[in-house]
Amino acid sequence: MNVKENAEKIKNTIENTCASVERDPEDVTVIAVTKYVSTERAEEAIDAGIVNLGENRKEGFLEKQREIGNKATWHFIGSLQSRKVKDVIEHIDVLHSLDRKSLAKEINKRAETSISCFVQVNISGEESKHGINPGDVHAFIKMLKDYPKINVVGLMTMAPHVEDEEKTRGIFRKLRALRDEIKNEGWPHAPCEFLSMGMSNDYTIALEEGATHIRLGTSLVGNETTGGESS
Ligand SMILES: *Cc1c(COP(=O)(O)O)cnc(C)c1O
C-alpha cells in the first residue's frame, strides 16, 4: 500500500481508538519513522499530511533533513552519543531519548536555543533497552534544572515485543503514572505534558493509555524487509 493509504487507515484507527476512550484525536501527534526508507518515501508521508518525521541515527537524520528541510518537524528518536550532539543538535526539534546526565550536559553546552526533550524511561527493565530506571526519574529530572537548554516536554518508552497485550498495557500505564507525578511537581524546566509511546505493533494500546506521540515506521512508510512497501 502507498503511504497515503496507510496514513488514512492509521488516521481512522486513531479516531476510533480515541473515541473509545473519550480522547480528542487532535491531541495525538503521529511521527513517521523513516529510518528504514528512502527520502522519497519520507516525502510521501509529508504529502499525506504527516509532517513529523523521526530518525534514530545521525547519518539518516542529517541526510533526510538536508533534502527535506523545514517542511517537516524533526524528531530524533534513537540513542544519541554525546560526541555526535554537536553535529545534530541544531537540526533537532524534539529529542525523544534523553537518558543520561552527560548527554544533558553536552546538549546544554552545544545548543543555541532550548531543546524540547522527552526523558526516555526503561519501564520494562530489559537490559537491552536504553532509558532511566523508573525509580531514578524524579531525581534525574530535578537535576536537569541545572541545564537551562533542556526543556522536559514529556516521557518516552519502548515496550518490548510480547504477545501479552496486558503486559504492554502495564508498561504504558506505568509511564503515564510517572508522567502525572512529574507534571504535578510543577518544575518550570519540566512541564512534562506528553507521552511518547506506541509503535506499529502496539500503538492502539498506547493511545488507550494516553499516548500523545506515537512513532510509526513499518505500518506507515514500511521497513527494510518490505522494501519500503508497508505490510
Ligand atoms: C524504529 C523505531 C520505531 C518504529 O518502529 P515500527 O515498529 O516500525 O513502527 C519507533 N520508535 C523507535 C525508538 C524506533 O527506533
PDBQT file of the ligand as one rigid body, heavy atoms in Angstrom, charges set to zero:
ROOT
HETATM    1  C1  LIG A 301      12.153   2.032  14.712  1.00  0.00    +0.000 C 
HETATM    2  C2  LIG A 301      11.520   2.740  15.844  1.00  0.00    +0.000 A 
HETATM    3  C3  LIG A 301      10.139   2.964  15.858  1.00  0.00    +0.000 A 
HETATM    4  C4  LIG A 301       9.186   2.486  14.777  1.00  0.00    +0.000 C 
HETATM    5  O1  LIG A 301       9.073   1.096  14.750  1.00  0.00    +0.000 OA
HETATM    6  P1  LIG A 301       7.919   0.342  13.916  1.00  0.00    +0.000 P 
HETATM    7  O2  LIG A 301       7.688  -0.896  14.693  1.00  0.00    +0.000 OA
HETATM    8  O3  LIG A 301       8.486   0.081  12.565  1.00  0.00    +0.000 OA
HETATM    9  O4  LIG A 301       6.722   1.213  13.875  1.00  0.00    +0.000 OA
HETATM   10  C5  LIG A 301       9.618   3.676  16.934  1.00  0.00    +0.000 A 
HETATM   11  N1  LIG A 301      10.397   4.140  17.932  1.00  0.00    +0.000 NA
HETATM   12  C6  LIG A 301      11.726   3.934  17.945  1.00  0.00    +0.000 A 
HETATM   13  C7  LIG A 301      12.527   4.471  19.082  1.00  0.00    +0.000 C 
HETATM   14  C8  LIG A 301      12.331   3.227  16.910  1.00  0.00    +0.000 A 
HETATM   15  O5  LIG A 301      13.654   3.030  16.947  1.00  0.00    +0.000 OA
ENDROOT
TORSDOF 0
